[in-house]
Amino acid sequence: MKKFLFILVGMFLLQTTYVAAQEMTKEEKKAAKMEAKEAKRKAKEEAKEMKELESAEKAEAKAEAKDMKIAKLRADYEKFMENYKPIEPNSGLANVDSFFVHTNELFARMKGVEENIGFIEINTRYEADEDGDTITIMDIKNKQTGEEIKKADALKTYSMASLELTTASLQATNLALEGPLALTDLASDPLKAMTLGKKIKSSMKAIKMSAQLIPLIQRGIKENSEALKQAKNN
């Protein structure tokens, strides 16, 4: 009888150990599954962060390249304008003379705009008002004389410059069509083509630069105008 009881106890202990082992195996599998899931989530997050970092680096590099391109464009344009002299429209060829007349008008307008807005210097500072709130103060002065410029006068100058640039943009578009016609006219006179061809091509290059710069100048005017309107000064 005792022997039988020992056998039953042994079988019970064996069964209990087997069940416990099964439970541990289930817990281990569950833990392993959770670990794998967490590792997958972390890997996915790291991949996303890496992708965002790469995108940010590409965007930064692209912005730097764009800034360098704009800086070069401005430098090339300024160099051209420094050496530019109005061309006499006396070739006797209709399309050539018309091109030179309109080219002179465009560059005169662009130069006028640059001179009108170029002397405006704006310095921004911040002060606290009576309620302790921070307000923006913009000191506007003539860059050449140092004299104060009223905000209304600066805004008026910017407004007029913007209108002039709109006209200049239309002129540049028309000149892009007139240039090839002028070169076609020159083909009928090889001698004049030698002397005037380079001037036309050089002007066409500068006209293209003008067309690219106009939106940039207009954007600067818009930003300055909006900032001045928000300023709590004269």
Secondary structure, DSSP 8 states (H G I E B T S, - for coil): -HHHHHHHHHHHHHHHHHHHHHHHHHHHHHHHHHHHHHHHHHHHHHHHHHHHHHHHHHHHHHHHHHHHHHHHHHHHHHHHHHH-------SS-HHHHHHHHHHHHHHHHHHHHHHHHHTEEEEEEEEE-TTS-EEEEEEEEETTT--B--HHHHHHHHHHHHHHHHHHHHHHHHHHHHHHHHHHHHTT-HHHHHHHHHHHHHHHHHHHHHHHHHHHHHHHHHHHHHHHHH-S--
